[in-house]
Amino acid sequence: MGKANKIVMMTALAATVTSAGIFVSNNSASADDKAVKLWVDNKAYKPIVKQFTKDTGIKVDFKIGQSADAQADLKKDPSAAADVFMFPHDQLGQMVQAGLIYQNTKYEKSIKKDQTDSAVQGASYKGKMYGYPYGVETQVLYYNKEKLSADDIKSWASLTEKGKLTTNFAGDGANYKYVPLFMSNGDYLYGENGEKVKGTNFNNDKGMQVLKWIAQQKDNNGVIQSTDAASLNKMSNGKADAYLSGPWDKVTLKKEMGDKLGVAKYPTVNFGDGDKQMKTFLGVKLFGVNAQTDKALNAMKLANYLSSNKVQKQVFDKLGYVPSSKSVQASGDVQKDDVAAAVTEMAKPENSVIMPKLPQMVTFWGPSDALINDAYKGKLTSDTEMQSKLDKLVKQSTKSEK
């Protein structure tokens, strides 16, 4: 990350002032006839955008663009980037500190009214709202209904006693699945709201419980260590009965397993002092507005439209994106979809933790993966070694990318 360049957001007719004292003209009035440049991840948005133009008279330059690493695209050349773009909420902290994203100065009240609390939190940073939520994403438990009952999957113990769970403790990406175990046991990652640099406390007794539990899973006959790709195959061919994954695997699993496929929230887990709900990371899908746009009013109007209840329902019907809108989540069509219903259940605060947005997360991922891998593989052979590794992880969590 470069030096943070905080931008003070204002109304669209005023000037944008950076902390460096640079004034960027923001003449939205004179930009009304210019098309708002939009990057989205799917052509299904094209008729939606056409309707927006018909309703508002605002022209849109529609393009299928990259959203997975939007902040990197913006950093390359902000003036050439889209005015409105999609991005995952965990990039928000980096964007704000780099002065890449325009504050949501017009639609904060309506978003707080219509969207879930978790979505609002994901769209905000340091007490200010920047994003426009259009969906949520969590992992869920997929299972074979011919092998496991609804009661069998309620706890990790019964799930792995009566069936085979294929999962990844020993490879890349184990952190995404199993870092939330620490929060399941009451610890914090970057504080209670995920924005406190020195707020990670995994190196306490609760953290030690979690690390020891992870180490024990290597001897659990109901756990099959596997990559995600291999796990899908094991579910399909019946060698595994359960799998922790997200909506992105829904189509493949339904195609391979048909009516045998069950979907549910995560089981409970016992680290030594009673059952606790196993948590997952929650991701919020956002639209954002480029800080260097010269069409701020129109760009914000488009971003707000694309995150509206109406459009969220349309996109759910077309693409299956799980909505962040409270009313759309509660609708019959969403609740009738087993994966969407499980995701909305997992998205509740008691079942998930919002992925932190701090830039320090970039340097946290590698060490946390190594810690989980080493614990599972039996490389940490004593309490002293486990404690030392947890201490190092907590220290590492405060460092920014160079």
Secondary structure as GFF3:
##gff-version 3
##sequence-region A 1 402
A	DSSP	beta_strand	7	8	.	.	.	ID=ss1
A	DSSP	beta_strand	16	18	.	.	.	ID=ss2
A	DSSP	beta_strand	23	24	.	.	.	ID=ss3
A	DSSP	three_ten_helix	29	31	.	.	.	ID=ss4
A	DSSP	beta_strand	36	40	.	.	.	ID=ss5
A	DSSP	three_ten_helix	43	45	.	.	.	ID=ss6
A	DSSP	alpha_helix	46	56	.	.	.	ID=ss7
A	DSSP	beta_strand	60	64	.	.	.	ID=ss8
A	DSSP	alpha_helix	70	76	.	.	.	ID=ss9
A	DSSP	three_ten_helix	78	80	.	.	.	ID=ss10
A	DSSP	beta_strand	84	88	.	.	.	ID=ss11
A	DSSP	three_ten_helix	89	91	.	.	.	ID=ss12
A	DSSP	alpha_helix	92	97	.	.	.	ID=ss13
A	DSSP	alpha_helix	108	114	.	.	.	ID=ss14
A	DSSP	alpha_helix	117	122	.	.	.	ID=ss15
A	DSSP	beta_strand	124	125	.	.	.	ID=ss16
A	DSSP	beta_strand	128	129	.	.	.	ID=ss17
A	DSSP	beta_strand	132	137	.	.	.	ID=ss18
A	DSSP	beta_strand	140	144	.	.	.	ID=ss19
A	DSSP	alpha_helix	156	162	.	.	.	ID=ss20
A	DSSP	beta_strand	165	167	.	.	.	ID=ss21
A	DSSP	alpha_helix	174	178	.	.	.	ID=ss22
A	DSSP	alpha_helix	180	184	.	.	.	ID=ss23
A	DSSP	alpha_helix	205	216	.	.	.	ID=ss24
A	DSSP	three_ten_helix	217	219	.	.	.	ID=ss25
A	DSSP	beta_strand	223	225	.	.	.	ID=ss26
A	DSSP	alpha_helix	228	237	.	.	.	ID=ss27
A	DSSP	beta_strand	242	245	.	.	.	ID=ss28
A	DSSP	three_ten_helix	247	249	.	.	.	ID=ss29
A	DSSP	alpha_helix	250	257	.	.	.	ID=ss30
A	DSSP	three_ten_helix	258	260	.	.	.	ID=ss31
A	DSSP	beta_strand	261	264	.	.	.	ID=ss32
A	DSSP	beta_strand	268	270	.	.	.	ID=ss33
A	DSSP	beta_strand	275	277	.	.	.	ID=ss34
A	DSSP	beta_strand	280	289	.	.	.	ID=ss35
A	DSSP	alpha_helix	296	306	.	.	.	ID=ss36
A	DSSP	alpha_helix	309	319	.	.	.	ID=ss37
A	DSSP	alpha_helix	326	329	.	.	.	ID=ss38
A	DSSP	alpha_helix	332	336	.	.	.	ID=ss39
A	DSSP	alpha_helix	338	346	.	.	.	ID=ss40
A	DSSP	beta_strand	352	354	.	.	.	ID=ss41
A	DSSP	alpha_helix	361	377	.	.	.	ID=ss42
A	DSSP	alpha_helix	383	396	.	.	.	ID=ss43
###
